[in-house]
Amino acid sequence: MSGDEKKIFIAQVVTGCHTATLESDDFLRLFLANGYGIARRMEEASVIVVNSCVVDSTGDHLTAKIIEEAEKRKKPEAKVIASGCSAKVYGKALRQKYDCIVISGPEEFPFIEASFNLSQPFERDACRDNFKAELFHKDVAKWKKTWQHLNGLSSCLKWLCPPARRIISGPLNAIYEYSPRSYFLRTAKGCANACAFCATEFAIGFVKSRSLTDIVREMDAALKKGFDHFLIVSDDFTSYGMDQGTNYVELLKSLLSRSGRYSVSLRNFNPSHCIHRLDEFAEAIEPGRIRCVELWLQSGSDRILSLMRRNYTKAEFLTIAQTVRARDPGISLKSGIIVGFPSETDEDFEETLRIVEEVWFERLDCSIYSQRAG
């Protein structure tokens, strides 16, 4: 390769947001289609994309830190693009403090195409080939290695009794998006909630659903390419269709109606929306098809849940978890909790621990509450 080849470097602030991962890949595909190469280091890049996160203040601080690092390490003529939720919320401050282009995401790609003289426009709904998310965040490589180890153990332990196999298969299913043949399938962007600790809805607005026709067309194309696991990506799976007169159960039925051998994982399940269609959801579950449901707890205290504006109770959460497990005991449950929410007491935290012990999640993400302005 020539030394003056144009290259793009992408730094994703967090690994857990799969919407951000897809949008990082959107940037990569746009620039690769227009003749750019992939830079492994910021110093090699003509364009550095910092894909930000605004779920908590940690993401805000990391976004600023990475932009500052990019400005120090980049070539003099290189451009820095700040994108994502944090860029949307704090765009004015970022423009004032840093010499960077600030956009909210791929919806502003026409501006990027014009600014960088990119003649090949981005094809948003095109079926993507497998991509390497470790290009965007180094921790992804660790998760892929973990999946390989667990998958190898699972293959070796097939002769064990089901409860013993579950010790391996449960955690394996909870991280199955790191399988080599996993496909990230975007279904919607935006959120119908207004949780007190999160700025996502403020950043990206009310849910905007893709049509079922477009989703199914992309899924069928991915199946033909050999993908056999689908991570369903949205900011809130259970908000799907609120803007189109349909709902997440109809989406799930369509996802599970395709021909061939495949499985799905459902991310960002909000109990407040799920509880109202729980019977329909349970009926739509096909045992063996769904590997993981990401059901966010956040707290086991009804008082704290009310302050968080989560709009469900711990009893309703338990009902959902028990219903899913009763319908298909093979489904892994992933969840998350926030510790240290304002006014949380030891008793509130003990209630959370009791829920965690009762449900016994295959994967649990724990976050410390972070204060932010507003």
N, C-alpha and C positions, 0 to 999 in steps of 0.2 A: 504493500500500500504506500502511496505517496505521503510525504510528511505534511502536505497542505490539504489533505482530505478533510472535508467537513464531518464532524462527529457530534453526537448528542450524548450527554450524560444525564441520568435521571436519579434523583435522590428522593425517596419516599420517606416521609417523616415517621410513619407507623406501619407495622406489618398487618395489624388486625383488621384494618378497614379494607375490605375487598373491593368496594367501590373505587377507592383510591388506587388499588392495584390495577383494576381495569383501565382507569383513566391514565395511569402511568404507561400502560401498554398502548393506549390510544395515541399518546404523544410519540412513543417509539415507532409505531406503525406509520404515522403521518410523515415523520422525518426520514425513515428508512425508504418509504415509497418515493421520496424526492432526492435519493442519492446520498443520504448521510450514512455514515458508519456509526458503530457503537464505541463510545469512549469508556474505558475501564477506570479512568481517573479524571478528576475535574480538570487537571492541567492539560489534558489532551483535547478537551471539548471545545467546539465552536458554540454550542448551546448547552446550558445547564438548566434543567428543570427541577425545581424544588416543589414537590407535591405535598401540600400541607394538610394539617388536621386541626379541627377545632372542637373535638369532643370535650377536652378539658384543657386547663392552662398549661399542662405539660407539653401538649402539642404546639401551643403558641410559642413557648420558649424554644422548643426544638426547631421550629420553623425559622425563627430569627437567627438561631445559632448556625444552622446550615447555610442560610443566605449569606451570613457574615463570612463563613468559611469559603463559600464559593467566590465571593468578591476578593478574598485574599489569594486564592489559588488559581483563579482563572487566567487565561491568556488575555492580554490587553483588549483585543478585539472581540472576545467572546461575550455573548449575551446571557443574562440570567433571567429565567422566567419563573415567577412565583405563581403557583396555581393551587386550586383546591379550596376547601372550606375556610381555612384561616385567611387565605388571600382575599376571599370574598368579604369576610367580616372586617378585616383590618387593612384592606387595600389602600386606603388613603394614607395611613401611617407608614405602610411599607414603601409606598412611592416616595414619601417625604424623606425617609431615612436611608433607603438603599437605591442604588442605580439598577433597577430591575423592571422588567415588564410584568405587570400584575393582571392576571385574568382569573375568572372563576372556574374554568374547566373547558372541556372539549366543546361546549356550546359556543365558545368564542374562537374556535379554530379558524373561521373565515378571516378574523383579524390577524391571527398568527400566519396564515397562508399568505396574506398580503404583505405583512411586515417582513417576512423572510423570502419572499418571491418563490413560494412553493407552487409549482404548476399542477401537481397531482393532488386533488382535493381528498379529504379524508372520507372513507366509506364507513360510516358508523355501524350500520347493521350487517356488515359483511361477516361471514363466519371466519373466525380467527384461527390461525394455526396455533399449535402449542407455544406458549411463551415462557420465558425464564424469569420468574418474578424475583429471583435472587439478584438480577441486574439492578433492581430498584431498592432493595434493602437486604443487607448481608445476613440478617437473622433467618431469612427464608431458607437458605441453604441448610441451616441447623434443623429446621422443621422437616425438610425433605429427607434428611439423613435419619431423623427420628422415625419418619414413616417407613423408610426402608428397613430399619431394624425391627420395628413392630410387625411389619408385613412378613418378614422372614421368620420371626418367631411364630406368628400365626400359622404359617404354612407347616412349620415343624410340629406344631402341637395339635394338629387336626384330630389325632387319635384320642385326645383327652375328652373327658366328660364335658357337656356343655357349660356347667358353671366354671370349670377351670379354664376353658377356652375364652370365656367372657372376660377374664382378667386381662387378656391381650386384645381381643376383638373390640371391646368397649372403647378403650383409648385410641385404638387404630381408627375406628369409624369417626371419632371426634376430630381427627386431623386428616381426613381422607382427601381434602382439597389439595394436599401435597403429593398425591399419586401422580405418576408420570402421564397418565391418561385422563386426568381431571380437566374439566372444561368450566370456565367461569362464565355463567350465563346471566346476563344483565336483564332484569325484569322491570325495574323502576328506579327512579331517583327522587329523593325528597321524603318528607316525613309528615305524618298527620298528628304528631304528638307535640307537646310543649313541656318536656321534662325540665325541672328546675335546675338540673346540673349540666345540661347539654345545650350547645348552641347550634346543633346541626340543622334544626328546623329553621332557625333564624338565618343560617347561612345559605341554605339551598331551597327553602320554601316548601310549600305543600307538595305532596306526592304527585309525580308525573309518571304514569304507567305507560310502558310499551304495549302495543296491541298484542293480543294473544296470537294473531296470525304471524307477526314478525318474530315473536319469541319461539314459536313452534317451528317456523321455517329455519331459524338459526340452529335450533336443537337438532333437527333432522339432518342438516348439513354436517354438523359436528359428529353425529353418530356415523355418518357415512365415512368420515375421516378416521374413525377408529376410537374416538373418545368413548369412555364407558362410565364416567362419573361426572355428575353435573352439580357444581356449587351454585345455588341460586342466589344471585347477588342483588341486593336492594338495601336501602337504608331502613326499611321496615317491611318485611315480607307480608305481614298481616294488613298493611295499608293498601296493598295492591288493589287497583280497580276502583278506588273511591272516587276517582276523577273520571271514570268511564262507565259507571253503572254496573260494574261487575265486582268480584271479590276474590280473595286469595284462595278460597276453596275451589272455585272454578279454574283458577290458574293451576292449582295442584293437580286437579283431574286431567287437565290438558298435558301437564308435564309427565304424568304417569301413564298416559295412553299411547305412547309411542311404541313401535315394534322394536324388538331386539333386547339384548341383555345389557342393562345399565342400572345405575343407582343414582340417587340424588341426596344432597344435604341442604337443609333449609336454615338459612342464617337470619338473624335479627327478627326473632319472633317476639312480638309485644303481647303479653298476656291480656292487656286491656281490650284488645281487638279480638284476640283468639277466643276468649271465653264466650262471646256472643254467638259464635258459630262452631262451638266445640263438637257438638254431635255430628254436624256435617263434616267437619275436618276429620274426626275419628273414622267416619264411614269411608272417607276418600283414601285413607291410608291403606296401601297394599303391603302386607307383611313381606319384608325382604327387599323392598324397593328403596326405603328411606334409611340412610345410614345414621344421620345425625339431625337433631333439631336443636337449634340454639335458642334457648328460652331464658330470657334475662330476668333474674330475680331482683337484683340491686339491693334489696333489704328484706329481712323476714319480719320486720316490725310494721304493723299497719299504720302506726303513727308516723313513722319515717316515710313509708310509701306515700302517704297522703301529702306530706311536706314536699316530697319529690315530684308530686303531680303525676304519679304513675297510673292512677285510675284502676287499680285492682287491689285485692286483699291477699294476704298470705294463704287464706283458705282457697281462694280461686286459683292461685298459682299451684297449690298442691293438687287440686282437682285436675288441672290441665296435665301436669306431670304424670299423675296416676293414670289418667285416661290414655295418654300416649303409650305408656309402658304396658298397659293392659291390652291395647290393640296390637302392639308389636314389641315384645320384650327385647328384641334385638336392636331397637333404636337406641343410640347413645344420646344422652342429654348433655349439652354444653350450656354453661351459664356464667354469670358474672355478678359480683357484689361490689358495692362501694362502701368503704369504711371511713368513718369520721365525718359523715354528713352533719351539718350544723344541728346542734342540740341532741345528737345521738348519745344515748347513755349506755352503760355497761349492760343494762337489762335489754335494751334494743338490740345490741350486738349479740347477746346470748340467744335472742329469738332467731336471728339470722343463722347462727351456728346450728340451732336445732333443725331448721329447714334443710340446711346443707347435709346434716347427718341423716335426716329422714329420706331425702331424695337420692343422695349419693351420686352426684354428677360424675360423668366420665372425664369431664374437663371443666375447670373452674378458674375464671380470670378474676383476680382481686385488684381493686384500685383504691388508692387513698384519695379522698375528696380533695379537690384543689379549688381554692377560692379564686374568683375572677371578677373583674369589674362588671357591675350590672347583674 
